[in-house]
């Protein structure tokens, strides 16, 4: 079970990085790109911190928070628990993101 979660997490990390690479190399910074006209669009922005640029410039702090979060996820969701397929995918997405 844990091997599947690690594998899925790596898959989600790769997908995330590929999308970021495609966006950074094919979209202009700050320009709205409509996927569905006037309904859904993507805008290329740079975020140097956590959500909404919180803690921007505090890389060490963000790394520590990430490590603490991953350890908490392990103990709360994974350790000694049998996860359903949906839970496995969701926790893998959480770790991969």
C-alpha angles and dihedrals in degrees: 000000000000091000090055090050092050091048093048091046090054090049090053091047090052092047090049093050094045091052091048090049093050093047095046093049100040107033130066117239113264097005120127113233112195117220092176112021111260091344110068128018141162124223122195108228134158119235114190096182139031124299111342090001093293113167091013110182094021099105096156091052092049091050091051092049090049092052092047090048093050092049090048091049089052095051097040102040110017116028112099093344130118107224125205117235091260092049090048091053093045095049089046090053090049092051093042093051 
